[in-house]
Amino acid sequence: MTYAADRLWEEAAYVSYYLHWQLDSVLDLEHPVRQKVIEEIGRIHRAQAGD
């Protein structure tokens, strides 16, 4: 199964924006690792917002 290109770019932009990582570094992550990083960014935001 191929991961949708639009979704990949959305994830890469999200991680790059919030963690200030280079795009190449984000794109080099394996999908499960990238998903975990995205989950952790969301968890941090929820904790900061008090949700």
N, CA, C and O of each residue as an XYZ file, in Angstrom:
204
protein
N       0.834     -1.173      0.000
C       0.000      0.000      0.000
C       0.884      1.243      0.000
O       1.860      1.322      0.746
N       0.539      2.190     -0.825
C       1.294      3.426     -0.924
C       0.654      4.497     -0.050
O      -0.566      4.662     -0.040
N       1.481      5.206      0.670
C       0.985      6.280      1.521
C       0.701      7.489      0.635
O       1.530      7.851     -0.200
N      -0.444      8.106      0.805
C      -0.847      9.229     -0.037
C       0.163     10.373      0.062
O       0.567     10.773      1.154
N       0.554     10.880     -1.087
C       1.548     11.958     -1.129
C       1.070     13.190     -0.377
O       1.858     13.828      0.322
N      -0.205     13.535     -0.508
C      -0.732     14.707      0.197
C      -0.613     14.540      1.706
O      -0.251     15.483      2.410
N      -0.911     13.361      2.196
C      -0.818     13.103      3.638
C       0.632     13.164      4.103
O       0.914     13.692      5.179
N       1.545     12.633      3.311
C       2.961     12.675      3.646
C       3.437     14.127      3.765
O       4.145     14.469      4.712
N       3.055     14.969      2.821
C       3.450     16.374      2.868
C       2.825     17.085      4.065
O       3.461     17.941      4.679
N       1.598     16.737      4.395
C       0.937     17.325      5.562
C       1.703     16.976      6.836
O       1.955     17.842      7.674
N       2.066     15.722      6.971
C       2.830     15.278      8.138
C       4.203     15.935      8.185
O       4.644     16.376      9.246
N       4.874     16.003      7.056
C       6.206     16.596      7.004
C       6.151     18.080      7.365
O       7.016     18.576      8.086
N       5.154     18.773      6.876
C       5.015     20.195      7.188
C       4.741     20.393      8.674
O       5.297     21.301      9.292
N       3.897     19.558      9.246
C       3.543     19.637     10.667
C       4.779     19.474     11.538
O       5.040     20.302     12.412
N       5.536     18.416     11.304
C       6.732     18.154     12.104
C       7.787     19.240     11.871
O       8.404     19.721     12.821
N       7.989     19.618     10.625
C       8.982     20.650     10.313
C       8.635     21.965     10.992
O       9.511     22.643     11.527
N       7.367     22.321     10.970
C       6.920     23.582     11.558
C       7.098     23.590     13.076
O       7.667     24.532     13.627
N       6.623     22.560     13.747
C       6.625     22.550     15.203
C       7.973     22.227     15.822
O       8.283     22.715     16.909
N       8.772     21.420     15.158
C      10.067     21.042     15.729
C      11.246     21.717     15.033
O      12.393     21.563     15.452
N      10.960     22.458     13.976
C      12.001     23.172     13.221
C      13.036     22.212     12.646
O      14.227     22.518     12.588
N      12.555     21.046     12.224
C      13.426     20.061     11.585
C      13.485     20.350     10.094
O      12.540     20.881      9.511
N      14.592     19.996      9.497
C      14.737     20.099      8.054
C      13.814     19.099      7.371
O      13.614     17.992      7.870
N      13.262     19.483      6.248
C      12.330     18.628      5.519
C      12.947     17.264      5.210
O      12.288     16.237      5.371
N      14.185     17.247      4.775
C      14.845     15.976      4.458
C      14.880     15.035      5.661
O      14.707     13.825      5.514
N      15.104     15.593      6.843
C      15.139     14.774      8.056
C      13.781     14.156      8.342
O      13.691     12.990      8.728
N      12.735     14.932      8.153
C      11.379     14.429      8.391
C      11.026     13.356      7.373
O      10.477     12.315      7.733
N      11.333     13.601      6.115
C      10.996     12.642      5.064
C      11.790     11.347      5.193
O      11.352     10.302      4.713
N      12.949     11.407      5.835
C      13.764     10.202      6.034
C      13.219      9.290      7.133
O      13.614      8.128      7.220
N      12.320      9.799      7.970
C      11.756      8.984      9.045
C      10.873      7.877      8.468
O      10.149      8.089      7.496
N      10.944      6.715      9.070
C      10.016      5.647      8.720
C       8.619      6.066      9.163
O       8.466      6.804     10.137
N       7.621      5.604      8.460
C       6.244      6.017      8.737
C       5.851      5.848     10.208
O       5.314      6.790     10.791
N       6.094      4.685     10.834
C       5.692      4.542     12.245
C       6.395      5.537     13.171
O       5.796      6.011     14.136
N       7.634      5.849     12.891
C       8.372      6.810     13.709
C       7.793      8.206     13.516
O       7.590      8.939     14.484
N       7.528      8.572     12.267
C       6.938      9.879     11.971
C       5.576     10.011     12.642
O       5.250     11.076     13.167
N       4.779      8.952     12.632
C       3.468      8.970     13.282
C       3.617      9.169     14.789
O       2.836      9.904     15.393
N       4.599      8.532     15.394
C       4.835      8.673     16.833
C       5.253     10.096     17.173
O       4.801     10.650     18.176
N       6.101     10.688     16.359
C       6.511     12.078     16.572
C       5.298     12.994     16.490
O       5.155     13.898     17.313
N       4.430     12.776     15.519
C       3.216     13.576     15.363
C       2.306     13.414     16.575
O       1.749     14.395     17.069
N       2.153     12.188     17.054
C       1.340     11.942     18.250
C       1.899     12.689     19.454
O       1.144     13.268     20.236
N       3.203     12.676     19.602
C       3.830     13.350     20.741
C       3.676     14.869     20.649
O       3.450     15.525     21.666
N       3.793     15.429     19.466
C       3.570     16.863     19.303
C       2.146     17.199     19.738
O       1.934     18.168     20.466
N       1.178     16.415     19.301
C      -0.217     16.627     19.692
C      -0.407     16.488     21.190
O      -1.136     17.276     21.793
N       0.233     15.504     21.801
C       0.125     15.299     23.240
C       0.670     16.501     23.993
O       0.059     16.957     24.959
N       1.800     17.011     23.566
C       2.391     18.187     24.196
C       1.460     19.385     24.074
O       1.274     20.122     25.043
N       0.878     19.588     22.912
C      -0.040     20.714     22.721
C      -1.276     20.585     23.613
O      -1.731     21.569     24.195
N      -1.813     19.378     23.718
C      -2.986     19.177     24.577
C      -2.632     19.440     26.033
O      -3.421     20.039     26.764
N      -1.456     19.000     26.459
C      -1.031     19.210     27.842
C      -0.843     20.701     28.133
O      -1.209     21.184     29.204
N      -0.276     21.413     27.181
C      -0.069     22.844     27.377
C      -1.398     23.598     27.406
O      -1.527     24.607     28.098
N      -2.377     23.111     26.658
C      -3.681     23.755     26.604
C      -4.553     23.353     27.800
O      -5.609     23.942     28.032
N      -4.101     22.347     28.552
C      -4.846     21.887     29.706
C      -5.990     20.955     29.365
O      -6.897     20.761     30.175
N      -5.957     20.373     28.169
C      -7.019     19.438     27.742
C      -6.784     18.056     28.299
O      -7.573     17.146     28.044
